[in-house]
Amino acid sequence: MPCTPEARARHLDWLRQITMIPSAAGHEGRVVAWIEHWLSERPDIASKRDEHGNIELRLASVEPSDSPTYFTAHLDHPTFVVDEVLTPTTLVLGFRGGVMSDYFPQARVRVHTTGSFTLGTITGEHAPDGVEWSETDDRPFKQYICQTDAEHGASPGDIASWDLPPQEIVEDEFGGILFTDACDDLAAVAGALAAFDELRIAKESGEPVGDVRILFTRAEEIGFVGAIGACKSGLMPKNARIIALENSRAFPDSPIHGGPIVRVGDRVSVFSPELTAAVAKVAETISGGPATPKTSQKNSDMPQWKWQRKLMAGGACEASVFCAYGYTATCVCLPLGNYHNMANLAEVQAGTFKDTPRVGREHIGIDDYHGMIDLLIACGRDLPPTSGFAERLEKLWNGRKFVLS
């Protein structure tokens, strides 16, 4: 059953709020505060943290099992952190995340302090004692000098983010695209909360809901540190089934408005095949059809509820971490424009971009976001143990083995 228009509006409002919150690896406190306020209005949701600050949410009215289903998302985004204050208008910023060096010279940033921010400019790399940073450096993050337009009032540990245009929704024939500060992975945080809230409401109404939980991890952008910590802390039962949520760079064959993507693997690994197939089966049930036309179908025969099934080989995600530590895991992602805020990325990588590269707002299709929520709700209600493909094979064998006689 699709969400009501009122629920859709509520979910979109959460998306717009959360994707404007500054957050950095190890400094996710503003997003956590938003979630804590959200939880304060929902006393029927239990929460706990492990020793690394990862957050688990579960429905208090559902009996815990040893094989829950998790929706996971990370709370950080590639962002600067104040490492050192040199003068009232000069800062050393460390960048925590993956962005090409081409985007930093003379970039404008916002230095966030309590309740306000000060604008500044990246004037160069920070090379203490004349030693420039390298990939093999003992210093964990590349550092930059920032000159602020006015006295910043910042302290070490404060966040500085890119100075971007205001958030907006650009309407189109598919329902619009949201241009905002940070979709990766805050759009997935919003989607996980939206789906979980709908399952909570269903449980209150007496509908059957299983042991579905959320795991919010920290510091993904600097090497999956929070997810590794969650695996080491034993926060999740070993029999858990994990659906990691991501925002992945859109490509021509995985476009915005193509629907949420059941991601079968990344550049590091192929995810748990049976779970990936089970999630794909749920998506096929919702849509009434496969992700792409069969050879017997036309494009016009395809259902209106769209989804995609792709190997997203351009990056890595936490599903690979969970698989590496022995969990059953897969990934559902949103196709993302301006990945890590890098506008014109394909041309910059190809060396064909003629101007100075500049950052831009990340963007996602609003229909893709609502589709992710639909898929997660359906998985929370009834995620099959397998895709049923083996049963289909047996039926084919029994019905057609005569041709081999």
C-alpha positions as CSV (number, residue, x, y, z in Angstrom):
1,M,0.0,0.0,0.0
2,P,1.6,3.4,-1.0
3,C,2.1,6.1,1.6
4,T,-0.6,8.7,1.9
5,P,0.0,12.2,0.4
6,E,0.2,13.5,4.0
7,A,2.9,11.0,4.8
8,R,4.8,11.8,1.5
9,A,4.7,15.5,2.5
10,R,6.1,14.7,6.0
11,H,8.8,12.5,4.6
12,L,9.8,15.2,2.1
13,D,10.0,17.7,4.9
14,W,12.3,15.5,6.9
15,L,14.5,15.1,3.8
16,R,14.7,18.8,3.3
17,Q,15.6,19.4,6.9
18,I,18.2,16.7,7.4
19,T,20.1,17.3,4.1
20,M,20.9,20.8,5.2
21,I,22.5,19.8,8.5
22,P,26.4,20.2,8.6
23,S,28.0,16.9,9.5
24,A,31.5,15.5,9.3
25,A,33.2,12.2,10.1
26,G,33.5,12.1,13.9
27,H,31.4,15.3,14.3
28,E,27.9,14.1,13.5
29,G,26.4,15.7,16.6
30,R,24.0,18.1,14.8
31,V,22.4,15.2,12.9
32,V,22.2,13.1,16.1
33,A,20.5,16.0,17.8
34,W,17.8,16.1,15.1
35,I,17.3,12.4,15.5
36,E,17.0,12.7,19.2
37,H,14.3,15.3,18.9
38,W,12.5,13.1,16.4
39,L,12.7,10.2,18.9
40,S,11.4,12.4,21.8
41,E,8.0,12.5,20.0
42,R,8.0,8.7,19.6
43,P,8.4,7.0,23.0
44,D,7.5,3.6,21.5
45,I,10.9,3.6,19.8
46,A,13.8,2.2,21.8
47,S,17.3,3.4,21.1
48,K,20.8,2.5,22.3
49,R,24.4,3.2,21.3
50,D,27.5,1.1,21.2
51,E,30.9,2.3,22.5
52,H,31.7,3.9,19.2
53,G,28.6,6.1,19.1
54,N,26.7,4.1,16.5
55,I,22.9,4.3,17.1
56,E,20.4,1.5,17.0
57,L,16.6,2.1,16.9
58,R,14.0,-0.6,17.3
59,L,10.2,-0.8,18.0
60,A,9.8,-1.4,21.8
61,S,6.6,-3.3,21.2
62,V,8.2,-5.9,19.0
63,E,9.8,-8.9,20.7
64,P,13.6,-8.8,19.8
65,S,14.7,-11.8,17.7
66,D,18.1,-13.2,16.9
67,S,17.6,-12.4,13.1
68,P,16.3,-8.9,12.8
69,T,16.3,-6.9,9.6
70,Y,18.4,-3.7,9.7
71,F,18.2,-0.5,7.6
72,T,21.6,1.2,7.9
73,A,22.8,4.6,6.9
74,H,25.8,6.8,7.8
75,L,25.5,10.1,9.5
76,D,28.5,12.0,8.0
77,H,29.3,13.7,4.7
78,P,32.6,14.8,3.2
79,T,33.3,18.1,5.1
80,F,36.0,20.2,6.7
81,V,36.8,20.2,10.4
82,V,38.7,23.0,12.1
83,D,42.1,21.5,13.1
84,E,43.8,24.7,14.2
85,V,43.1,28.4,14.8
86,L,46.0,30.5,13.6
87,T,44.4,34.0,13.9
88,P,40.9,35.4,14.5
89,T,40.5,35.3,10.7
90,T,42.7,32.3,9.7
91,L,42.1,28.6,10.2
92,V,43.6,25.3,9.3
93,L,40.9,23.0,8.0
94,G,41.3,19.2,7.6
95,F,39.0,17.7,4.9
96,R,37.4,14.4,5.9
97,G,36.2,12.6,2.8
98,G,36.9,12.0,-0.8
99,V,36.9,15.1,-3.2
100,M,39.4,15.8,-6.0
101,S,42.0,18.4,-5.2
102,D,40.9,20.5,-8.3
103,Y,37.8,21.7,-6.4
104,F,39.6,23.3,-3.4
105,P,41.5,26.4,-4.7
106,Q,39.7,29.6,-3.9
107,A,36.5,27.7,-2.9
108,R,34.1,29.4,-0.6
109,V,33.2,27.8,2.7
110,R,31.0,28.3,5.7
111,V,32.6,28.0,9.1
112,H,29.9,26.8,11.5
113,T,29.8,27.8,15.1
114,T,26.9,27.6,17.6
115,G,23.9,29.0,15.8
116,S,25.7,30.8,13.1
117,F,28.4,30.6,10.4
118,T,31.1,32.8,8.9
119,L,32.1,32.8,5.3
120,G,35.7,32.2,4.2
121,T,37.9,31.2,1.3
122,I,40.3,28.3,0.8
123,T,43.6,30.1,0.0
124,G,45.9,27.1,-0.3
125,E,47.1,23.9,1.1
126,H,48.6,23.8,4.6
127,A,52.1,22.5,4.5
128,P,53.7,22.7,8.0
129,D,57.4,23.0,7.8
130,G,57.1,23.1,4.0
131,V,56.0,19.5,3.8
132,E,53.0,18.9,1.6
133,W,50.5,16.2,2.4
134,S,50.6,12.9,0.5
135,E,48.5,9.7,0.4
136,T,51.2,8.0,2.5
137,D,51.4,10.8,5.1
138,D,51.1,10.1,8.8
139,R,48.7,13.0,9.0
140,P,45.2,11.4,8.4
141,F,43.6,14.3,6.5
142,K,44.8,16.8,3.9
143,Q,44.7,20.3,5.4
144,Y,43.9,23.7,3.9
145,I,44.3,27.4,4.9
146,C,41.0,29.2,5.2
147,Q,40.8,33.0,5.4
148,T,37.5,34.2,6.8
149,D,35.7,37.4,5.8
150,A,35.2,38.4,9.4
151,E,36.4,37.1,12.8
152,H,35.2,33.5,12.9
153,G,35.0,32.7,16.6
154,A,35.7,29.1,15.7
155,S,37.4,26.4,17.8
156,P,39.1,23.1,16.9
157,G,36.4,20.6,16.2
158,D,34.0,23.0,14.5
159,I,32.8,22.2,11.0
160,A,33.3,24.1,7.8
161,S,31.1,23.2,4.8
162,W,31.0,24.3,1.2
163,D,29.2,27.6,0.6
164,L,26.4,26.5,-1.7
165,P,23.2,28.2,-3.1
166,P,19.9,27.8,-1.2
167,Q,18.1,24.5,-1.3
168,E,15.4,24.2,-3.9
169,I,13.2,21.7,-5.7
170,V,13.3,22.0,-9.5
171,E,10.0,20.7,-10.9
172,D,10.0,18.4,-13.8
173,E,7.8,15.8,-15.4
174,F,8.8,13.2,-12.9
175,G,7.9,15.1,-9.7
176,G,11.0,17.2,-9.2
177,I,14.7,17.1,-8.2
178,L,15.9,18.3,-4.8
179,F,19.1,20.3,-4.9
180,T,20.5,20.5,-1.4
181,D,23.8,20.6,0.6
182,A,24.3,17.0,1.3
183,C,22.3,13.9,0.2
184,D,25.1,11.4,0.8
185,D,24.1,9.9,3.2
186,L,21.7,12.2,4.9
187,A,18.9,11.5,2.3
188,A,19.2,7.8,3.3
189,V,19.0,8.8,7.0
190,A,15.7,10.6,6.2
191,G,14.5,7.6,4.1
192,A,15.2,5.1,6.9
193,L,13.4,7.2,9.5
194,A,10.4,7.7,7.1
195,A,10.1,3.9,6.4
196,F,10.6,3.0,10.1
197,D,7.9,5.6,11.2
198,E,5.4,4.0,8.7
199,L,6.2,0.6,10.2
200,R,5.7,2.0,13.7
201,I,2.3,3.4,12.7
202,A,1.3,0.1,11.2
203,K,2.3,-1.7,14.3
204,E,0.2,0.7,16.4
205,S,-2.8,-0.1,14.1
206,G,-2.4,-3.8,14.9
207,E,-0.7,-4.8,11.7
208,P,2.0,-7.5,11.8
209,V,5.5,-6.0,11.8
210,G,8.6,-8.0,12.4
211,D,11.8,-7.2,14.2
212,V,13.0,-4.3,12.0
213,R,15.7,-2.0,13.2
214,I,17.8,1.0,12.1
215,L,21.5,1.3,12.5
216,F,23.0,4.8,12.1
217,T,26.8,4.6,11.7
218,R,29.5,7.3,12.0
219,A,32.6,8.2,10.0
220,E,31.8,6.3,6.8
221,E,33.5,8.9,4.6
222,I,37.0,8.2,6.0
223,G,37.0,4.5,5.6
224,F,33.8,2.9,7.1
225,V,35.1,3.4,10.6
226,G,31.7,3.4,12.4
227,A,30.5,0.3,10.5
228,I,33.7,-1.5,11.4
229,G,33.2,-0.5,15.0
230,A,29.6,-1.8,14.9
231,C,30.8,-5.1,13.7
232,K,33.5,-5.3,16.3
233,S,31.1,-4.2,19.2
234,G,28.6,-7.0,18.4
235,L,25.8,-4.4,18.2
236,M,24.0,-6.5,15.6
237,P,23.2,-10.2,16.0
238,K,25.2,-12.3,13.6
239,N,22.0,-13.7,12.1
240,A,20.8,-10.2,11.2
241,R,20.0,-9.3,7.6
242,I,21.3,-5.8,6.7
243,I,20.1,-3.5,4.0
244,A,22.7,-0.7,3.8
245,L,21.3,2.5,2.3
246,E,23.4,4.8,0.2
247,N,23.5,7.6,-2.3
248,S,25.6,6.5,-5.3
249,R,26.8,8.5,-8.3
250,A,24.3,8.5,-11.1
251,F,25.4,7.2,-14.5
252,P,23.6,7.0,-17.9
253,D,22.7,3.4,-17.1
254,S,21.6,4.2,-13.5
255,P,19.9,7.6,-13.9
256,I,18.1,9.9,-11.5
257,H,14.3,9.2,-11.9
258,G,15.1,5.6,-12.7
259,G,14.0,4.5,-9.3
260,P,15.8,3.2,-6.2
261,I,18.7,0.9,-7.0
262,V,19.0,-2.6,-5.6
263,R,22.8,-2.6,-5.6
264,V,24.2,-6.1,-6.2
265,G,27.8,-5.0,-5.4
266,D,30.4,-2.3,-5.5
267,R,34.1,-2.0,-6.6
268,V,35.1,-4.0,-3.5
269,S,32.7,-7.0,-3.4
270,V,29.5,-8.6,-4.5
271,F,26.9,-8.5,-1.7
272,S,25.0,-11.5,-0.2
273,P,23.3,-12.9,-3.3
274,E,20.2,-14.4,-1.6
275,L,19.5,-11.2,0.3
276,T,20.0,-9.1,-2.8
277,A,17.7,-11.3,-4.7
278,A,15.1,-11.2,-1.9
279,V,15.1,-7.4,-1.9
280,A,14.8,-7.4,-5.7
281,K,11.9,-9.8,-5.4
282,V,10.1,-7.3,-3.1
283,A,10.8,-4.5,-5.6
284,E,9.4,-6.7,-8.4
285,T,6.3,-7.4,-6.4
286,I,5.7,-3.7,-5.7
287,S,6.2,-2.7,-9.3
288,G,4.5,-5.6,-10.9
289,G,7.5,-6.1,-13.2
290,P,11.3,-6.5,-13.5
291,A,13.7,-3.6,-13.4
292,T,14.3,-3.7,-17.1
293,P,12.1,-5.1,-19.9
294,K,12.3,-8.8,-20.7
295,T,13.0,-9.7,-24.3
296,S,9.2,-10.3,-24.7
297,Q,8.4,-6.8,-23.5
298,K,8.4,-3.2,-24.8
299,N,9.4,-0.2,-22.7
300,S,5.8,0.9,-22.8
301,D,4.8,-2.3,-21.0
302,M,7.0,-1.4,-17.9
303,P,5.2,-0.5,-14.7
304,Q,5.0,3.1,-13.4
305,W,6.7,2.2,-10.1
306,K,10.3,2.1,-11.2
307,W,13.4,0.4,-9.7
308,Q,16.8,-0.5,-10.8
309,R,19.2,-3.4,-10.2
310,K,22.9,-2.5,-10.8
311,L,26.4,-3.3,-10.0
312,M,27.6,0.1,-8.8
313,A,31.3,-0.3,-9.4
314,G,32.4,3.3,-9.0
315,G,32.7,3.3,-5.2
316,A,32.4,1.2,-2.1
317,C,29.8,1.1,0.7
318,E,29.2,-0.3,4.1
319,A,27.5,-3.5,2.7
320,S,30.9,-4.7,1.8
321,V,32.1,-4.1,5.4
322,F,29.2,-6.0,6.9
323,C,29.8,-8.9,4.4
324,A,33.5,-8.9,5.3
325,Y,32.6,-9.4,9.0
326,G,30.4,-12.3,8.2
327,Y,27.0,-10.6,8.0
328,T,24.3,-11.1,5.4
329,A,24.1,-7.7,3.7
330,T,23.1,-5.9,0.6
331,C,22.5,-2.3,-0.5
332,V,19.7,-0.1,-1.8
333,C,20.8,3.3,-3.1
334,L,19.5,6.5,-4.6
335,P,21.1,7.7,-7.9
336,L,22.9,11.0,-7.0
337,G,23.9,14.0,-9.0
338,N,27.1,16.0,-8.1
339,Y,28.5,13.1,-6.1
340,H,30.4,14.5,-3.1
341,N,29.4,18.0,-4.3
342,M,31.7,17.6,-7.3
343,A,29.9,19.4,-10.2
344,N,30.9,18.5,-13.8
345,L,32.7,15.5,-12.4
346,A,32.9,13.4,-15.6
347,E,34.5,16.3,-17.5
348,V,36.9,17.1,-14.7
349,Q,38.0,13.5,-14.5
350,A,38.4,13.4,-18.3
351,G,40.4,16.6,-18.4
352,T,37.9,18.3,-20.8
353,F,36.4,20.8,-18.3
354,K,37.6,24.2,-19.5
355,D,36.9,26.3,-16.4
356,T,38.0,26.1,-12.8
357,P,36.1,23.2,-11.2
358,R,33.6,24.3,-8.6
359,V,31.5,22.4,-6.1
360,G,27.7,22.2,-6.4
361,R,24.6,21.0,-4.6
362,E,24.0,17.3,-4.5
363,H,20.7,16.3,-6.0
364,I,18.3,13.4,-6.1
365,G,14.9,12.6,-7.7
366,I,12.1,13.1,-5.2
367,D,10.3,10.1,-6.9
368,D,13.4,7.9,-6.2
369,Y,13.4,9.0,-2.6
370,H,9.8,8.0,-2.1
371,G,10.4,4.8,-4.0
372,M,13.2,3.9,-1.6
373,I,10.8,4.4,1.3
374,D,8.2,2.2,-0.4
375,L,10.7,-0.5,-0.9
376,L,11.9,-0.4,2.7
377,I,8.4,-0.5,4.1
378,A,7.7,-3.5,2.0
379,C,10.9,-5.2,3.1
380,G,10.0,-4.4,6.7
381,R,6.6,-6.0,6.3
382,D,7.6,-9.2,4.4
383,L,11.2,-9.8,3.3
384,P,11.2,-13.4,2.1
385,P,14.0,-15.7,3.2
386,T,15.0,-16.2,-0.4
387,S,14.0,-14.9,-3.8
388,G,12.1,-18.1,-4.7
389,F,14.3,-18.6,-7.8
390,A,15.2,-22.1,-6.8
391,E,11.6,-23.0,-6.6
392,R,11.0,-21.5,-10.0
393,L,13.8,-23.6,-11.4
394,E,12.3,-26.8,-9.9
395,K,8.9,-25.9,-11.5
396,L,10.6,-25.4,-14.8
397,W,12.4,-28.7,-14.5
398,N,9.3,-30.6,-13.6
399,G,7.2,-29.1,-16.4
400,R,9.7,-29.2,-19.2
401,K,12.3,-32.0,-18.6
402,F,10.4,-34.1,-21.1
403,V,12.2,-32.3,-23.9
404,L,15.4,-34.0,-22.9
405,S,14.0,-37.5,-23.2
